């Protein structure tokens, strides 16, 4: 009986035309994505030949619109977004923002998310409406603090692209970068000029998720890149003078991490 079943199954398989291979379509497959950021995103930076977004372009057929520029900080994000909109209008599917390490290096104060003040507001629960005094908080828009810059940037991007997915990536770990005597950046083991460690800027970037309702993907925690260890030099441009910029191998590892994190997010909302 068992042999008859096997023969029958084989006959059925031979009689049915070959089925096409099942392909899992990633929600970001073939989409148009704008990348805003700094040198790690900038295609002109020579730390690597192949950036993380190039790997995503290859693996997911994403069309990249890249506006990252070396040395830029969060206060440049609105300008980059405006340039993208001027060139592509509303045709962009999503915006990915990866920036912040230069704000740390420049010693930009962290600042606060909100300005709070007492105001009168109409209220009334199970009673006639009447005026009461309550504290009100509004996003603090200031270019001279890190949180203020994020407020300005995300307010601008979410107004410019109200129907689009906006994703923020936290800064990754950083070690020494010694380009020349005028660009000498110590490792993250040291506080910056305003007495903060880079971890405080990473944490502030994480907080943006709650403030602005944007997904924040924590590359600082999940990329696996840790340039303070000599064993991780293999992921960076140069072990002697540049453990800030990932090399091709580092970008590939970052891209793999990002690809699987994006699996949990929609790219479009149509």
N, C-alpha and C positions, 0 to 999 in steps of 0.2 A: 504493500500500500504506500509506504514511504517513497519507494522508487517511482511509483506512478505519479505521485504528487510532484516530485522533482522534475520528471519529464514534462508534465503539464505546464509547470511554471516556466521551464525553459522554452517551450513552444510559444507561450504567450509573449515572453520577452523578445523572442526572435520575430514575432509577427508585428510588434508595435514599433513604429519608427523611433529612432533615438530621440530622447527628450533633450531640449537645450539645457545646458548647465545652469543651475540656479545661481543667480548673482545677487548678493546683498547690496542694496542701494543705500548708501550712506545719506542721511538727511542733508549733508552739505555737498553731495555729489554734483559736480558741474555748476556750482553756484559762483556768483561774483562777489568777492570779498575784498573790502578795503582794509589795509593794514596801516595803522598809525603808530609811530614810535620813534626810536632813536637809532643808534649805530648798529645794534644787533639785528634790526629790521632792514636798515639801509642797504640796498644792493651795491652801493659804491664802497662800502666798508670792506677792507681787505682782510678782515679777520677770518673770513671763510669765503669760499667760492660758491657754496650752495647754502642758502638760507633756509630756515625752517619752513617758510611759506612756499619755497620752491619744491620741497618734498611734498607738501600738501597739494600743490598744483599737479605734481606727478601722480600721486597716489589717488587723489579724489577728483582730478580734472577741475579743480577750482581755478577760476580766472582771477588772478591777483591784481589789485590796484594798490600799489605800494607808495606810501608817502613818508615813511620814516626817514629821518635825517640825523646823522651823527651829532652827538652833543646836545640834542634837544631835550627839553623838559616838559612837564605836564602843561605849562602855559603855551606850548606850541600846538597842542592838540586842536584847538578851534581853527587855527590857520590851516592845518593839514586837512581837517574835515571840509572846510570851505573850498579848498583846492579840489578835493575829490568831487564835491557836489558840482563845482563849476565845470568839471571835465566829464562827469558821468551822470549828473542829475540824480533822479530817483531810481536809476536802474541797478544800483548796488543792492545786493541781498542782505549783507551783514557787514558790520564794522568790528574789527578786532584791534584793541588798544593795548600795546605792550610798551610801557614807559615808566620812569620813576627813578632809575638808578642814578641819573645825572642830577636829579633834585637832591638826593642824598649827598652826592659828591660836592655839590655847590653849597651845602649847608642851608638849604631852604628850611625855615622853621615849620614844624608840623601844623601848628595852629588848631583851630576848632572847626567843627562841621557847621555849627549853627550860631546865629545871633539870636539872643533871647531878650524880650522886653515885655512889659506888662501893657495890655491893651483891653479895651472894653469890647465885649462881644455879646450878642443876643443869645440867651439861654433859656431853658425851661423844660423840666421833665415832670409831667403830671402836675403842672402849675402854669399859670399864664407866662408868656414870654416876657423876659425883662433883661435889662443890661447888667452884666457882671464883669468884674475885672479878673482876667486870667493871664498867665504867662503864655506868650506865643513865640515859637521858634521858627526861623526861616533860614535857608541855606546861606552861609556867610560867603559872599563872593569877593574874594580878595586874591590878587596875583602874587602877594608876598608870603603866602603860606602854602604848604603842600595840600592840605585838605581844602583850602580855598580855591586852589588851582583845579583840583579834581571837580569841585562844585561847578566852577565856571565851564570846564570842559564838558562834563556830562550833561549839564543843563543845555549847552549849545548843541551837542551831538543829538540828544534826544528830541530837541525841537526841530533840528534839521532833518532828522530821519525818524519820525515818530512811529512808523510802522515796521522798522527794521530791528533785527537782532543786534544788540550791542554787547560785546564781551570784553571784559578787562582781564588782563594777565598780570599777575604780580611780578615784581623784579626777581631775578634769580640771584643766587649767591655770587659774590664777587671777591676776587683777590687782587693782587697788585697789577697796576697798569703804569708802565714807565715809558711813555712815548719820547719825551725829551725833557729838558730842564724846566720848561714852562707847562708841562702836562705830566705831573708826577702824582699818581693817585695811590695811596696806601691801601692795605687790605681792609676788609670789613671788620677786622678785629679791633679797629680803632674808631672812636667817635669822630663825627664830622665837625665842621667848624661851629655848629650850634649845639654841640654836646649830645648828639643822637647817634645811635647805631643804625645800620641799614635795616635791621629787623623791625624797627619802629615804622619805617616807611612801607615795608611789606605789610605790616599789620594794618596801617591806615588804608592801603589799597584794598585789603580784604573787607574793611568796614564799608567801602563804597557800595557793596552789594546791598546792605541794609538801607543806606541813605538814598540810593538812586534806582533800586529795583533792577539792577543789572547782574547777570551772572559774572562772578569773579572766579577764574580758574587759577589755582594757586601753584604757579610754576616754581615759586621759591621752595615749596614743600615737596612737589611731586616730580620735578624734572630729573632729579637724581644727580645733578651736577654740583660738585662741591670742590671748587678750585683751591681751597686751602690745603688740600691733601695732594702731595706729589703724585700719588697714584691716579689722580684725576686730571693731571696735565694733558693726558691723551685727548681730552675733550676740548682743549682750549688752544688758542692761536699760538702761543709761545710761552713755555714754562719759565723763561727768564724774565720777560718784560711784558707779557700780556696774558694774564689769567682772568681777564674781564670779558673778552669776546670769545664765544665758542667757535671752534673750527667746524669743518664739515661734519665730523663725527658727532660733535656736541649738538649741532643743529638737527642732525637726524634723530638723536635721542629726544631732544625737545619736541620735534615734530611728531614722533610716535606717541609721546605722552599726550600731546595736545589733540591728536586725532582721536584717541580713545575717550578723552574727556568730552570732546565735541559730540560724541555719539549720544550723550545724554541730553543734548540741547537741540531744539528745532532751529533751522536756519531761517526759514520764512514762516509767515503766519497766514498765508493765503488759504 
